[in-house]
Amino acid sequence: MFIDEIIGNLKGNEFLNAALLTKSNKNRLYYAVKQPDGNIKVVLPFVFQNKNFLKLSEYKEGIEGATQRVIEEIKNEIIKKNRFLPLAGYFGRIYKALYEPLTVVNCDLNIGYDLWRADKYNYIEGDKIYLMLRMIFKESEAKDIAKQINEICYDLDKFIKNIPIDLLIEEAKNIINQKYLRNKLDELGLVCFIANNSRPARKYTDVRRHYRIAGPKEVNIPFECPEELEPVEIELKYGKKVKGLGIKKGEIFIITGRNAQGKTTLLQAIDSGRDDHLIGDGREFIITTKSLSKASTGSMEMSGQDISLFFQKLPPGIKGTSQAVYGTASGSMYMAYQIQRAIKNKIKLILIDEDNSAVNLLVSGVLSKWFEGVKSLAEIIIKERKKLGDSSFVIVTSSLDLLTALGDRAIYLEDHKAKYLDLGLFREELGRYYLELASRFIGIKNER
């Protein structure tokens, strides 16, 4: 096997983690294979020693942050100084994932799996860092590839030893602070915290196409909690206080505003608050409970699911009862199931975006009541709020004024900045608007 030839030529390499090159691992985790462009991809485990890593021992809870920072420093050296080029596939188009920057750690979503990140194959332990190196070589002979690997290892060893340990300690503290704050949410009566000066806007690339792993935009307007919402100030474990918006347990919090003002971006940042982020990501202190669910329109094959919180009767073609539904669900049925399941499972935070929702499930209409027997979320909030349990809702609205009016607190975004929405005044204005419409429809004069 070609990988054995390469390993055979690496016998003098002190950095190769030979203990991992078992029969079961070779050609599964660690391999050499020809790529579509004719280059050879080699994946092997290495270990590099740095006595300074021992200073991280008291920050073990954030060690993955330090590990990711080492990896990002290597990537930065690749990109800015054209060093360690086999680790970047010589910047070949199909190898972008090898050197793409990443500012997220501890993301439980299976996205960006091919990015180089801190994980069970890349980690710091004691005075060593264990790295799985994925390398691309133009050479085809095992001895030539091995020679290049040796050169890369010696250069990497020197580079890693010169990374300032204070940089890694700060990154570990940063991750610990995020975990500390997330663990403190319950005690504070919160499900989410958005620190002032957070920068939620994301820049997408060919490799990082999902907001959870995307990096920060260059132009990124910082979030600032309106004073009317009584910003919360929290002291972190290491050396600083943060102040910002706290979303409370059991509340319905509304984010509204005109199109393209950043409403969905802020909701996505709240969702991303389940992850931890490196310094500079912009979302370091957007901290969210991990007990979170999103509800949106879609479709699924129902096999006994309960949607009775919203549906009193089922549409034609759907079998069973509203307590046990069988058949292909409509968008509103699917969304109803998501919300009801989250409430039943005592999920602490439910996220809803009007743009991705079945509108008839959020706000009632005359026709939907006639034909579908749907009880909307707005109706439940008005008449049966207790049925929503202790779950908090963050809902992004645009045109659904009734749902906005039923919130406990709200902000609107203008010029990408958060502004306080006085719901008392909004409800009064909305009431007058509805009366004016009613007077036109049924020919009565609106008396004020």
C-alpha positions as a Markdown table, in Angstrom:
| # | Residue | x | y | z |
|---|---|---|---|---|
| 1 | Met | 0.0 | 0.0 | 0.0 |
| 2 | Phe | 1.3 | 3.5 | -0.9 |
| 3 | Ile | 0.7 | 4.8 | 2.6 |
| 4 | Asp | 3.0 | 2.1 | 4.0 |
| 5 | Glu | 5.7 | 3.2 | 1.5 |
| 6 | Ile | 5.4 | 6.8 | 2.7 |
| 7 | Ile | 5.4 | 5.7 | 6.4 |
| 8 | Gly | 8.5 | 3.5 | 5.7 |
| 9 | Asn | 10.3 | 6.6 | 4.5 |
| 10 | Leu | 9.4 | 8.6 | 7.6 |
| 11 | Lys | 11.1 | 6.3 | 10.1 |
| 12 | Gly | 13.4 | 9.0 | 11.3 |
| 13 | Asn | 10.5 | 11.5 | 11.7 |
| 14 | Glu | 10.3 | 12.2 | 15.5 |
| 15 | Phe | 6.9 | 14.0 | 15.1 |
| 16 | Leu | 5.0 | 11.1 | 13.4 |
| 17 | Asn | 2.5 | 9.7 | 15.9 |
| 18 | Ala | 3.3 | 6.1 | 15.0 |
| 19 | Ala | 1.2 | 4.7 | 17.8 |
| 20 | Leu | -2.0 | 5.7 | 15.9 |
| 21 | Leu | -0.9 | 4.0 | 12.7 |
| 22 | Thr | -2.7 | 0.7 | 13.5 |
| 23 | Lys | -3.9 | -1.7 | 10.9 |
| 24 | Ser | -7.5 | -0.6 | 11.5 |
| 25 | Asn | -6.6 | 3.1 | 11.1 |
| 26 | Lys | -4.5 | 2.9 | 8.0 |
| 27 | Asn | -6.5 | 3.4 | 4.8 |
| 28 | Arg | -9.4 | 4.6 | 6.9 |
| 29 | Leu | -8.3 | 7.6 | 9.0 |
| 30 | Tyr | -4.8 | 7.8 | 7.7 |
| 31 | Tyr | -4.1 | 7.2 | 4.0 |
| 32 | Ala | -2.6 | 8.3 | 0.7 |
| 33 | Val | -4.8 | 8.6 | -2.3 |
| 34 | Lys | -4.6 | 10.2 | -5.8 |
| 35 | Gln | -6.8 | 13.2 | -6.3 |
| 36 | Pro | -8.9 | 14.1 | -9.4 |
| 37 | Asp | -6.2 | 16.7 | -10.4 |
| 38 | Gly | -3.4 | 14.1 | -10.2 |
| 39 | Asn | -2.0 | 15.2 | -6.9 |
| 40 | Ile | -1.5 | 12.9 | -3.9 |
| 41 | Lys | -3.4 | 13.5 | -0.7 |
| 42 | Val | -1.7 | 12.2 | 2.4 |
| 43 | Val | -3.3 | 12.2 | 5.9 |
| 44 | Leu | -1.2 | 11.4 | 8.9 |
| 45 | Pro | -1.1 | 12.0 | 12.7 |
| 46 | Phe | 1.7 | 14.1 | 14.2 |
| 47 | Val | 2.5 | 15.4 | 17.7 |
| 48 | Phe | 4.5 | 18.5 | 18.5 |
| 49 | Gln | 5.9 | 19.4 | 21.9 |
| 50 | Asn | 5.9 | 22.8 | 23.5 |
| 51 | Lys | 6.7 | 23.1 | 27.2 |
| 52 | Asn | 4.8 | 26.4 | 27.4 |
| 53 | Phe | 1.6 | 24.4 | 26.8 |
| 54 | Leu | 1.9 | 23.3 | 30.5 |
| 55 | Lys | 0.8 | 26.8 | 31.4 |
| 56 | Leu | -2.6 | 26.0 | 30.0 |
| 57 | Ser | -3.2 | 23.3 | 32.6 |
| 58 | Glu | -5.3 | 25.6 | 34.8 |
| 59 | Tyr | -7.5 | 26.5 | 31.8 |
| 60 | Lys | -8.4 | 23.0 | 30.7 |
| 61 | Glu | -12.1 | 23.9 | 30.3 |
| 62 | Gly | -11.1 | 26.2 | 27.4 |
| 63 | Ile | -8.3 | 24.1 | 26.0 |
| 64 | Glu | -10.1 | 23.6 | 22.7 |
| 65 | Gly | -10.0 | 27.4 | 22.2 |
| 66 | Ala | -6.2 | 27.3 | 22.6 |
| 67 | Thr | -6.0 | 24.4 | 20.1 |
| 68 | Gln | -8.1 | 26.2 | 17.5 |
| 69 | Arg | -6.0 | 29.3 | 17.9 |
| 70 | Val | -2.8 | 27.3 | 17.2 |
| 71 | Ile | -4.5 | 25.9 | 14.0 |
| 72 | Glu | -5.7 | 29.3 | 13.0 |
| 73 | Glu | -2.1 | 30.7 | 13.5 |
| 74 | Ile | -0.8 | 28.0 | 11.1 |
| 75 | Lys | -3.6 | 28.9 | 8.6 |
| 76 | Asn | -2.7 | 32.5 | 8.8 |
| 77 | Glu | 0.9 | 31.8 | 8.1 |
| 78 | Ile | -0.2 | 29.7 | 5.1 |
| 79 | Ile | -2.4 | 32.5 | 3.7 |
| 80 | Lys | -0.2 | 35.5 | 4.4 |
| 81 | Lys | 3.3 | 34.1 | 4.0 |
| 82 | Asn | 2.7 | 31.2 | 1.6 |
| 83 | Arg | 4.3 | 28.8 | 4.1 |
| 84 | Phe | 3.4 | 25.1 | 4.6 |
| 85 | Leu | 1.9 | 25.0 | 1.1 |
| 86 | Pro | 1.1 | 21.3 | 1.0 |
| 87 | Leu | -1.3 | 22.0 | 4.0 |
| 88 | Ala | -3.2 | 24.3 | 1.6 |
| 89 | Gly | -3.0 | 22.1 | -1.4 |
| 90 | Tyr | -1.0 | 24.8 | -3.0 |
| 91 | Phe | -4.2 | 26.9 | -2.9 |
| 92 | Gly | -5.9 | 24.6 | -5.4 |
| 93 | Arg | -9.6 | 25.4 | -5.9 |
| 94 | Ile | -10.7 | 22.0 | -4.6 |
| 95 | Tyr | -8.6 | 22.3 | -1.4 |
| 96 | Lys | -10.1 | 25.4 | 0.2 |
| 97 | Ala | -11.4 | 23.5 | 3.2 |
| 98 | Leu | -7.8 | 22.7 | 4.2 |
| 99 | Tyr | -6.9 | 26.3 | 5.1 |
| 100 | Glu | -10.2 | 28.1 | 5.4 |
| 101 | Pro | -10.3 | 30.1 | 8.6 |
| 102 | Leu | -12.7 | 29.0 | 11.3 |
| 103 | Thr | -13.7 | 31.0 | 14.4 |
| 104 | Val | -16.1 | 28.5 | 15.9 |
| 105 | Val | -15.5 | 25.7 | 18.4 |
| 106 | Asn | -17.8 | 23.2 | 20.1 |
| 107 | Cys | -20.4 | 23.4 | 17.3 |
| 108 | Asp | -22.7 | 20.3 | 17.5 |
| 109 | Leu | -24.0 | 20.7 | 14.0 |
| 110 | Asn | -22.5 | 18.4 | 11.4 |
| 111 | Ile | -21.5 | 21.2 | 9.0 |
| 112 | Gly | -18.0 | 22.2 | 7.8 |
| 113 | Tyr | -16.8 | 18.7 | 8.8 |
| 114 | Asp | -13.9 | 19.0 | 6.3 |
| 115 | Leu | -12.6 | 22.2 | 7.9 |
| 116 | Trp | -9.4 | 21.9 | 10.0 |
| 117 | Arg | -10.6 | 22.4 | 13.6 |
| 118 | Ala | -10.1 | 21.4 | 17.2 |
| 119 | Asp | -11.6 | 18.0 | 17.7 |
| 120 | Lys | -10.7 | 14.5 | 18.9 |
| 121 | Tyr | -7.9 | 14.3 | 16.3 |
| 122 | Asn | -6.6 | 17.9 | 16.9 |
| 123 | Tyr | -6.1 | 18.8 | 20.5 |
| 124 | Ile | -3.6 | 19.9 | 23.2 |
| 125 | Glu | -2.8 | 17.6 | 26.1 |
| 126 | Gly | -0.1 | 18.3 | 28.6 |
| 127 | Asp | 2.9 | 19.8 | 26.8 |
| 128 | Lys | 1.9 | 18.4 | 23.4 |
| 129 | Ile | -0.4 | 19.3 | 20.5 |
| 130 | Tyr | -1.8 | 16.4 | 18.4 |
| 131 | Leu | -2.5 | 17.3 | 14.9 |
| 132 | Met | -4.0 | 15.4 | 12.0 |
| 133 | Leu | -2.3 | 16.9 | 8.9 |
| 134 | Arg | -4.0 | 16.7 | 5.6 |
| 135 | Met | -1.4 | 17.4 | 2.9 |
| 136 | Ile | -1.4 | 17.6 | -0.9 |
| 137 | Phe | 1.7 | 16.7 | -2.9 |
| 138 | Lys | 2.6 | 17.2 | -6.5 |
| 139 | Glu | 5.3 | 14.5 | -6.2 |
| 140 | Ser | 4.3 | 10.9 | -6.9 |
| 141 | Glu | 7.2 | 9.0 | -5.3 |
| 142 | Ala | 6.9 | 7.9 | -1.7 |
| 143 | Lys | 10.5 | 9.0 | -0.8 |
| 144 | Asp | 10.0 | 12.5 | -2.3 |
| 145 | Ile | 6.7 | 12.9 | -0.4 |
| 146 | Ala | 8.3 | 11.8 | 2.8 |
| 147 | Lys | 11.1 | 14.3 | 2.3 |
| 148 | Gln | 8.6 | 17.1 | 2.0 |
| 149 | Ile | 6.7 | 15.9 | 5.1 |
| 150 | Asn | 9.9 | 15.9 | 7.1 |
| 151 | Glu | 10.6 | 19.5 | 6.1 |
| 152 | Ile | 7.0 | 20.6 | 6.9 |
| 153 | Cys | 7.2 | 18.9 | 10.4 |
| 154 | Tyr | 10.5 | 20.6 | 11.3 |
| 155 | Asp | 9.2 | 24.0 | 10.2 |
| 156 | Leu | 5.9 | 23.5 | 12.0 |
| 157 | Asp | 7.7 | 22.5 | 15.2 |
| 158 | Lys | 9.6 | 25.7 | 15.2 |
| 159 | Phe | 6.5 | 27.8 | 14.3 |
| 160 | Ile | 4.4 | 26.2 | 17.1 |
| 161 | Lys | 7.1 | 26.8 | 19.7 |
| 162 | Asn | 7.1 | 30.5 | 18.8 |
| 163 | Ile | 3.4 | 31.0 | 19.2 |
| 164 | Pro | 3.0 | 33.3 | 22.2 |
| 165 | Ile | 1.5 | 31.3 | 25.1 |
| 166 | Asp | -0.3 | 34.4 | 26.3 |
| 167 | Leu | -2.3 | 34.4 | 23.1 |
| 168 | Leu | -3.4 | 30.8 | 23.8 |
| 169 | Ile | -4.2 | 31.5 | 27.4 |
| 170 | Glu | -6.4 | 34.4 | 26.4 |
| 171 | Glu | -8.3 | 32.2 | 24.0 |
| 172 | Ala | -8.8 | 29.5 | 26.6 |
| 173 | Lys | -10.1 | 32.1 | 29.0 |
| 174 | Asn | -12.4 | 33.4 | 26.3 |
| 175 | Ile | -14.0 | 29.9 | 25.8 |
| 176 | Ile | -14.2 | 29.4 | 29.6 |
| 177 | Asn | -16.0 | 32.7 | 30.0 |
| 178 | Gln | -18.6 | 31.7 | 27.3 |
| 179 | Lys | -19.2 | 28.3 | 29.0 |
| 180 | Tyr | -19.5 | 30.0 | 32.4 |
| 181 | Leu | -22.0 | 32.5 | 31.1 |
| 182 | Arg | -24.1 | 29.8 | 29.4 |
| 183 | Asn | -24.1 | 27.8 | 32.6 |
| 184 | Lys | -25.2 | 30.9 | 34.5 |
| 185 | Leu | -28.3 | 31.7 | 32.3 |
| 186 | Asp | -30.7 | 29.6 | 34.4 |
| 187 | Glu | -29.6 | 31.4 | 37.6 |
| 188 | Leu | -30.1 | 34.7 | 35.9 |
| 189 | Gly | -33.6 | 33.7 | 34.7 |
| 190 | Leu | -32.5 | 34.0 | 31.1 |
| 191 | Val | -32.4 | 31.8 | 28.0 |
| 192 | Cys | -30.2 | 34.1 | 25.9 |
| 193 | Phe | -27.8 | 37.0 | 26.4 |
| 194 | Ile | -26.6 | 39.4 | 23.6 |
| 195 | Ala | -23.7 | 41.5 | 24.7 |
| 196 | Asn | -23.3 | 45.1 | 23.6 |
| 197 | Asn | -20.8 | 45.5 | 20.8 |
| 198 | Ser | -21.5 | 42.0 | 19.5 |
| 199 | Arg | -21.2 | 41.8 | 15.7 |
| 200 | Pro | -23.7 | 39.3 | 14.3 |
| 201 | Ala | -23.4 | 39.8 | 10.5 |
| 202 | Arg | -21.7 | 36.9 | 8.7 |
| 203 | Lys | -19.5 | 36.6 | 5.6 |
| 204 | Tyr | -20.1 | 33.5 | 3.5 |
| 205 | Thr | -17.6 | 31.6 | 1.4 |
| 206 | Asp | -17.6 | 28.6 | -0.9 |
| 207 | Val | -16.6 | 26.5 | 2.1 |
| 208 | Arg | -18.5 | 28.2 | 5.0 |
| 209 | Arg | -22.0 | 28.5 | 3.7 |
| 210 | His | -23.9 | 28.2 | 6.9 |
| 211 | Tyr | -24.2 | 31.0 | 9.4 |
| 212 | Arg | -23.2 | 28.8 | 12.4 |
| 213 | Ile | -19.6 | 28.5 | 11.0 |
| 214 | Ala | -19.3 | 31.6 | 8.8 |
| 215 | Gly | -16.8 | 34.3 | 9.8 |
| 216 | Pro | -17.5 | 38.0 | 10.5 |
| 217 | Lys | -18.3 | 40.5 | 7.8 |
| 218 | Glu | -15.7 | 43.3 | 7.5 |
| 219 | Val | -18.5 | 45.9 | 7.8 |
| 220 | Asn | -20.4 | 44.8 | 10.9 |
| 221 | Ile | -22.6 | 47.2 | 12.9 |
| 222 | Pro | -22.4 | 46.4 | 16.6 |
| 223 | Phe | -25.4 | 45.4 | 18.6 |
| 224 | Glu | -26.4 | 47.8 | 21.4 |
| 225 | Cys | -29.2 | 47.0 | 23.8 |
| 226 | Pro | -31.7 | 49.9 | 24.1 |
| 227 | Glu | -31.7 | 51.4 | 27.6 |
| 228 | Glu | -35.5 | 51.0 | 27.8 |
| 229 | Leu | -35.0 | 47.3 | 27.9 |
| 230 | Glu | -32.9 | 47.6 | 31.1 |
| 231 | Pro | -29.6 | 46.0 | 29.9 |
| 232 | Val | -28.2 | 43.2 | 32.1 |
| 233 | Glu | -24.6 | 43.4 | 33.4 |
| 234 | Ile | -22.8 | 40.1 | 34.1 |
| 235 | Glu | -19.4 | 39.5 | 35.7 |
| 236 | Leu | -17.5 | 36.8 | 33.9 |
| 237 | Lys | -15.1 | 34.3 | 35.4 |
| 238 | Tyr | -12.0 | 35.9 | 34.0 |
| 239 | Gly | -11.5 | 39.6 | 34.3 |
| 240 | Lys | -14.3 | 41.5 | 32.6 |
| 241 | Lys | -18.0 | 42.4 | 32.8 |
| 242 | Val | -20.4 | 42.3 | 29.9 |
| 243 | Lys | -23.6 | 44.3 | 29.5 |
| 244 | Gly | -26.4 | 43.7 | 27.0 |
| 245 | Leu | -29.8 | 42.3 | 26.3 |
| 246 | Gly | -31.1 | 39.4 | 28.4 |
| 247 | Ile | -34.0 | 37.4 | 26.9 |
| 248 | Lys | -36.0 | 36.1 | 29.9 |
| 249 | Lys | -37.4 | 32.7 | 30.7 |
| 250 | Gly | -41.0 | 32.3 | 29.5 |
| 251 | Glu | -41.2 | 35.6 | 27.6 |
| 252 | Ile | -42.2 | 36.3 | 24.0 |
| 253 | Phe | -39.6 | 38.6 | 22.5 |
| 254 | Ile | -40.2 | 40.2 | 19.2 |
| 255 | Ile | -37.6 | 41.3 | 16.6 |
| 256 | Thr | -39.3 | 43.4 | 13.9 |
| 257 | Gly | -38.5 | 46.1 | 11.3 |
| 258 | Arg | -38.3 | 46.7 | 7.6 |
| 259 | Asn | -36.7 | 44.3 | 5.1 |
| 260 | Ala | -32.9 | 43.9 | 4.9 |
| 261 | Gln | -32.3 | 45.5 | 8.3 |
| 262 | Gly | -30.7 | 42.4 | 10.0 |
| 263 | Lys | -33.7 | 40.7 | 11.7 |
| 264 | Thr | -32.9 | 37.2 | 10.5 |
| 265 | Thr | -29.2 | 37.8 | 11.0 |
| 266 | Leu | -29.8 | 38.6 | 14.6 |
| 267 | Leu | -32.0 | 35.5 | 15.0 |
| 268 | Gln | -29.3 | 33.4 | 13.4 |
| 269 | Ala | -26.8 | 34.9 | 15.9 |
| 270 | Ile | -29.0 | 33.9 | 18.8 |
| 271 | Asp | -29.1 | 30.3 | 17.3 |
| 272 | Ser | -25.3 | 30.4 | 17.0 |
| 273 | Gly | -25.1 | 31.3 | 20.7 |
| 274 | Arg | -25.1 | 27.6 | 21.4 |
| 275 | Asp | -21.6 | 27.4 | 20.1 |
| 276 | Asp | -18.4 | 28.9 | 21.4 |
| 277 | His | -16.4 | 31.4 | 19.4 |
| 278 | Leu | -12.8 | 32.6 | 19.1 |
| 279 | Ile | -11.8 | 36.1 | 19.9 |
| 280 | Gly | -12.7 | 38.3 | 16.9 |
| 281 | Asp | -15.6 | 36.2 | 15.7 |
| 282 | Gly | -18.0 | 38.9 | 16.9 |
| 283 | Arg | -20.4 | 36.5 | 18.6 |
| 284 | Glu | -18.2 | 35.6 | 21.6 |
| 285 | Phe | -20.8 | 36.9 | 24.1 |
| 286 | Ile | -24.0 | 36.1 | 22.3 |
| 287 | Ile | -24.8 | 33.2 | 24.6 |
| 288 | Thr | -27.8 | 31.0 | 24.2 |
| 289 | Thr | -29.2 | 28.0 | 26.1 |
| 290 | Lys | -28.5 | 24.7 | 24.3 |
| 291 | Ser | -32.2 | 23.8 | 25.0 |
| 292 | Leu | -33.3 | 25.4 | 21.7 |
| 293 | Ser | -35.6 | 24.5 | 18.9 |
| 294 | Lys | -36.5 | 26.2 | 15.6 |
| 295 | Ala | -39.9 | 26.1 | 14.0 |
| 296 | Ser | -40.4 | 26.7 | 10.3 |
| 297 | Thr | -42.6 | 25.6 | 7.4 |
| 298 | Gly | -41.8 | 22.4 | 5.6 |
| 299 | Ser | -43.2 | 18.9 | 5.0 |
| 300 | Met | -42.9 | 15.5 | 6.5 |
| 301 | Glu | -44.7 | 12.1 | 6.6 |
| 302 | Met | -46.7 | 12.1 | 9.8 |
| 303 | Ser | -47.0 | 8.8 | 11.6 |
| 304 | Gly | -49.0 | 9.5 | 14.7 |
| 305 | Gln | -47.7 | 12.9 | 15.6 |
| 306 | Asp | -49.8 | 15.2 | 17.9 |
| 307 | Ile | -50.7 | 18.7 | 16.5 |
| 308 | Ser | -53.9 | 19.2 | 18.6 |
| 309 | Leu | -52.6 | 22.4 | 20.2 |
| 310 | Phe | -53.2 | 24.1 | 16.9 |
| 311 | Phe | -55.5 | 21.9 | 14.8 |
| 312 | Gln | -59.1 | 21.0 | 15.9 |
| 313 | Lys | -59.8 | 19.1 | 12.7 |
| 314 | Leu | -57.7 | 17.7 | 9.9 |
| 315 | Pro | -57.9 | 18.7 | 6.2 |
| 316 | Pro | -59.1 | 16.2 | 3.6 |
| 317 | Gly | -56.6 | 13.5 | 2.7 |
| 318 | Ile | -55.0 | 13.4 | 6.1 |
| 319 | Lys | -55.9 | 10.4 | 8.2 |
| 320 | Gly | -56.3 | 9.9 | 12.0 |
| 321 | Thr | -57.1 | 12.6 | 14.5 |
| 322 | Ser | -55.3 | 15.8 | 15.5 |
| 323 | Gln | -53.8 | 13.9 | 18.4 |
| 324 | Ala | -52.4 | 11.2 | 16.0 |
| 325 | Val | -51.9 | 12.3 | 12.5 |
| 326 | Tyr | -51.1 | 10.1 | 9.5 |
| 327 | Gly | -50.2 | 11.3 | 6.0 |
| 328 | Thr | -48.1 | 14.0 | 4.3 |
| 329 | Ala | -48.2 | 17.1 | 6.4 |
| 330 | Ser | -48.7 | 20.6 | 5.0 |
| 331 | Gly | -46.4 | 23.4 | 5.9 |
| 332 | Ser | -48.6 | 24.6 | 8.8 |
| 333 | Met | -49.1 | 21.1 | 10.2 |
| 334 | Tyr | -45.3 | 20.5 | 10.1 |
| 335 | Met | -44.7 | 23.7 | 11.9 |
| 336 | Ala | -47.4 | 23.0 | 14.4 |
| 337 | Tyr | -45.8 | 19.7 | 15.2 |
| 338 | Gln | -42.4 | 21.3 | 15.7 |
| 339 | Ile | -43.7 | 23.9 | 18.2 |
| 340 | Gln | -45.9 | 21.4 | 20.1 |
| 341 | Arg | -43.1 | 18.9 | 20.3 |
| 342 | Ala | -40.7 | 21.6 | 21.7 |
| 343 | Ile | -43.3 | 22.6 | 24.3 |
| 344 | Lys | -43.9 | 19.0 | 25.3 |
| 345 | Asn | -40.1 | 18.4 | 25.6 |
| 346 | Lys | -39.8 | 21.5 | 27.8 |
| 347 | Ile | -37.5 | 23.2 | 25.4 |
| 348 | Lys | -36.4 | 26.5 | 26.9 |
| 349 | Leu | -36.2 | 28.6 | 23.7 |
| 350 | Ile | -38.1 | 28.4 | 20.4 |
| 351 | Leu | -37.1 | 30.5 | 17.4 |
| 352 | Ile | -39.5 | 31.5 | 14.7 |
| 353 | Asp | -38.9 | 33.7 | 11.6 |
| 354 | Glu | -42.0 | 35.0 | 9.8 |
| 355 | Asp | -40.1 | 34.6 | 6.4 |
| 356 | Asn | -39.8 | 30.8 | 6.9 |
| 357 | Ser | -43.2 | 30.2 | 8.5 |
| 358 | Ala | -46.7 | 29.1 | 7.7 |
| 359 | Val | -48.4 | 32.4 | 8.3 |
| 360 | Asn | -51.8 | 30.9 | 9.0 |
| 361 | Leu | -50.3 | 29.1 | 12.0 |
| 362 | Leu | -48.9 | 32.3 | 13.4 |
| 363 | Val | -51.9 | 34.7 | 12.9 |
| 364 | Ser | -55.5 | 33.6 | 12.4 |
| 365 | Gly | -57.5 | 34.5 | 9.3 |
| 366 | Val | -61.2 | 34.2 | 8.6 |
| 367 | Leu | -60.8 | 31.6 | 5.8 |
| 368 | Ser | -58.3 | 29.5 | 7.7 |
| 369 | Lys | -60.7 | 29.3 | 10.6 |
| 370 | Trp | -63.6 | 28.4 | 8.3 |
| 371 | Phe | -61.8 | 25.8 | 6.2 |
| 372 | Glu | -59.0 | 24.5 | 8.4 |
| 373 | Gly | -60.0 | 24.8 | 12.0 |
| 374 | Val | -56.6 | 26.1 | 12.8 |
| 375 | Lys | -55.9 | 27.8 | 16.1 |
| 376 | Ser | -53.1 | 30.2 | 15.5 |
| 377 | Leu | -50.2 | 31.0 | 17.8 |
| 378 | Ala | -51.6 | 34.5 | 18.3 |
| 379 | Glu | -54.9 | 33.0 | 19.5 |
| 380 | Ile | -53.1 | 30.7 | 21.9 |
| 381 | Ile | -51.1 | 33.6 | 23.3 |
| 382 | Ile | -54.3 | 35.6 | 23.9 |
| 383 | Lys | -56.5 | 32.9 | 25.3 |
| 384 | Glu | -54.4 | 30.0 | 26.4 |
| 385 | Arg | -50.9 | 31.3 | 27.2 |
| 386 | Lys | -50.3 | 28.7 | 29.8 |
| 387 | Lys | -50.4 | 26.0 | 27.2 |
| 388 | Leu | -47.1 | 27.3 | 25.9 |
| 389 | Gly | -45.5 | 26.2 | 29.1 |
| 390 | Asp | -42.3 | 27.8 | 30.3 |
| 391 | Ser | -40.8 | 28.0 | 26.8 |
| 392 | Ser | -39.5 | 31.4 | 25.6 |
| 393 | Phe | -40.1 | 32.5 | 22.1 |
| 394 | Val | -38.0 | 34.8 | 20.0 |
| 395 | Ile | -40.1 | 35.7 | 16.9 |
| 396 | Val | -39.0 | 37.7 | 13.9 |
| 397 | Thr | -41.9 | 39.6 | 12.3 |
| 398 | Ser | -42.3 | 42.0 | 9.5 |
| 399 | Ser | -46.0 | 42.3 | 8.4 |
| 400 | Leu | -47.7 | 40.3 | 11.2 |
| 401 | Asp | -48.6 | 43.2 | 13.4 |
| 402 | Leu | -51.0 | 41.2 | 15.6 |
| 403 | Leu | -48.2 | 38.8 | 16.6 |
| 404 | Thr | -45.9 | 41.7 | 17.2 |
| 405 | Ala | -48.5 | 43.3 | 19.5 |
| 406 | Leu | -48.7 | 40.2 | 21.5 |
| 407 | Gly | -45.1 | 40.2 | 22.5 |
| 408 | Asp | -43.9 | 40.9 | 26.0 |
| 409 | Arg | -41.0 | 43.0 | 24.8 |
| 410 | Ala | -39.8 | 44.1 | 21.4 |
| 411 | Ile | -37.1 | 45.8 | 19.4 |
| 412 | Tyr | -37.2 | 47.0 | 15.8 |
| 413 | Leu | -34.1 | 47.2 | 13.6 |
| 414 | Glu | -33.4 | 50.4 | 11.7 |
| 415 | Asp | -30.2 | 51.0 | 9.8 |
| 416 | His | -29.1 | 47.7 | 11.3 |
| 417 | Lys | -29.4 | 49.1 | 14.8 |
| 418 | Ala | -31.7 | 47.9 | 17.6 |
| 419 | Lys | -34.3 | 50.4 | 18.7 |
| 420 | Tyr | -36.8 | 50.0 | 21.5 |
| 421 | Leu | -40.4 | 49.3 | 20.4 |
| 422 | Asp | -43.0 | 50.6 | 22.9 |
| 423 | Leu | -45.6 | 47.8 | 22.6 |
| 424 | Gly | -48.2 | 49.8 | 24.6 |
| 425 | Leu | -48.1 | 52.6 | 22.0 |
| 426 | Phe | -47.9 | 50.1 | 19.2 |
| 427 | Arg | -51.0 | 48.2 | 20.4 |
| 428 | Glu | -53.0 | 51.5 | 20.6 |
| 429 | Glu | -52.0 | 52.5 | 17.1 |
| 430 | Leu | -52.7 | 49.0 | 15.8 |
| 431 | Gly | -56.2 | 49.1 | 17.4 |
| 432 | Arg | -57.0 | 52.4 | 15.7 |
| 433 | Tyr | -55.8 | 50.9 | 12.4 |
| 434 | Tyr | -58.0 | 47.9 | 12.8 |
| 435 | Leu | -61.0 | 50.1 | 13.7 |
| 436 | Glu | -60.4 | 52.2 | 10.6 |
| 437 | Leu | -60.4 | 49.1 | 8.4 |
| 438 | Ala | -63.5 | 47.8 | 10.1 |
| 439 | Ser | -65.4 | 51.0 | 9.4 |
| 440 | Arg | -64.5 | 50.8 | 5.8 |
| 441 | Phe | -65.5 | 47.1 | 5.5 |
| 442 | Ile | -68.9 | 47.2 | 7.2 |
| 443 | Gly | -69.8 | 50.8 | 6.6 |
| 444 | Ile | -69.8 | 52.1 | 10.1 |
| 445 | Lys | -68.4 | 55.4 | 11.2 |
| 446 | Asn | -65.4 | 55.0 | 13.5 |
| 447 | Glu | -66.2 | 57.0 | 16.7 |
| 448 | Arg | -63.3 | 58.0 | 18.7 |
